[in-house]
Amino acid sequence: MKSFCIAILILLAHALPAAATQRHGGPEGLYIHQGGHLFFAVAMGMLAFRLKRKGLSGQPGWRELRRAAFCFIAWNLDTVLVHLIDDQMEWVHVQATDFSTYVLTTSAAFPESLAIIYYFAKLDHLFLVPAMVFLCLGLQRLLSASSAPEVLS
Amino acid sequence: MIVSALPIRFVDLIGSFCSIVFAVTALRLAILLRNRDKTNVIGLYLFWVALALTVFAISRSAGHILKQLLVMSGGGSAWSAIAPYSGAINTLMLILVGSVTLFFDRAWEIYRQITSDRTALRAAHKELSYFNRNLEERVAERTLALARSEEKFRGILEVSLDILLETTADGTIREISASGHSLFGEKPSAQTIGDRFADPAVWEEIRTSALAGNPVSSMAATLWNQQGNRIRTLISARRGDRDSSAPVLHLLVKDIENRLLLEEQVAHADKLSSIGQLSAGVAHEINNPLGIILGYTQLFLRHEPAGTQQYQDLKVIEKHTKHCKEIVQDLLHFARSAEPVRTKTDLRPLVEEALPLVRLESDTIRIDTTFDDTIPPLHLDPGKIRQVIVNLLINAAQAIGEKDGTIFIRTETADNHAILRIRDTGSGIPETNLPQVFDPFFTTKPTGIGTGLGLSVSFGIVEKHGGHIDVTSQQGKGSEFTVRLPLDTNEPHEISDVL
């Protein structure tokens, strides 16, 4: 115990100056945004898994909610891919020449087909809107069934 | 690669708008679902998920719509200033939606627990309501069943001839069945059963054994009843409590006095029957030779002049032969099974005809008579019943002897019998001799006064009439003979009298 206290005192005596707060410049915002998408996808995956494990996946209402969860997963993965390609890694460069035209330029390491994938991946609402529709359907059916006893079970 | 931007812009614009519309719709449905049952935690969970998605959809879609509008209107630089804020809010909303979604498992477990508790509560409420509605009816049913059970067991106790009682450890009576009144009188409570034992050691043995946990079964004991008479009983006992601080005894007292008396009477009758058969055989064999001896003696006397020594000797032979014949005749009367010749006869004249014989026996004896004139004529052999009465009166007179004394004669009816009681104030009969007084040749009189056949003959006559004769006696105070003769209530004259 005595030697431990001496070691602490020595370390304190030779401490270097430290900044009070860390700077957050650079791509941190993008990383946390990507992490948010992945967290959202994982949460929806766990919801779908638990609905299956509890035997709810075949019941009206819960079945639609599970489908909504799958669509949300697909949407999140799609948006993560888009953010990866253009903002994070800059594998594809997008330039709008006018309102109706994009010029897509792929980096030298990737084929041009990546630009095609990127183009279709930008249509992410094709996953998000169905997810919202399934969510509404699920809630609507749960609401309809709630007049009967034990509807949510 | 040059591509058209229109599909992307179009899908982005329309998709954002639709996202807002469907998200708001989902939130409205979730609110309705939550309001349907505000205690339902799953409804609350879905509300929070829908709310987070709506906020996310609005923030994201509004940003996208604003972006497209600014681009179309040439304000791209303005969007560059707004974009970081929009992106940050979107990120926050993503994390919020994901976080809320993760609570499904916990929310579901809470919901299942609440549902299970609610189901159990409803079942309990239903059961409680049922009991509440039917409580009075059930109480009435149980009370009725209890009353019936109590009535049944009380009935069994009341009709039981055996005495059932509960006492404290020292024998003080706490509860007793109705049959116990014959033994303990009308107020048996607080009496001590131990006081009724002729031998206190027997009670102490029963009490000690039962209290020690060893049940007593059918132990013979003699008790004194309320009238001061001895009764023979069989007693079973056991400790009847489970609380050792206040032990109680449960006893069963079986009165076997009447049964033992009956058995003794049967044994006595069997004995008399055997003696009778033997006597009849002997008497029959002796009677004929005695007749021949008496005949020849009287024949010799007819030819012998009176006053001679031989004449005197023949007279002695004649006298003793006649005495022997009388004894033989009595034996035959006792043993002969010939049925009495019955006629309708009043009992009182038969008694009155016999009274002068008592006067002949002694002048100092007083006679006290009490006749019940309501006794109807009896169907009996008057000669034989008169013989019985004479025997009993002479016995009574001889018991009094030369002293002053009284013979009480009383007639009455009871239990469909005419009863004749002849009680004297004489010397009485020792208790040890009582069982033998009706035996042939049993006598305590001096030799020559009695043959010991009078009561035997009387016994046989009364039995032949379907009656019974018995005796009670206290030495030094006198004896009482009781003759019971059946009333023949089915006789025609009885019916005509009634009519």
Interface residues (C-beta under 8 A of the other chain):
Chain A: G29 I32 H33 G36 H37 F39 F40 V42 A43 M44 M46 L47 R50 L51 K54 A96 T97 F99 S100 T101 Y102 V103 L104 T105 T106 E112 A115 I116 Y119 K122 L123 D124 H125 L126 L128 V129 M132 V133 L135 C136 L139 Q140 L142 L143 S146 E150 L152 S153
Chain B: M1 I2 V3 S4 A5 L6 P7 I8 R9 V11 D12 I14 G15 S16 C18 S19 F22 A23 T25 A26 L29 A30 L32 L33 R36 D37 N40 I42 G43 L46 A50 L53 A57 V71 M72 P84 G87 A88 N90 T91 L92 L94 I95 V97 G98 S99 T101 L102 F104 D105 W108 Y111 R112 T115
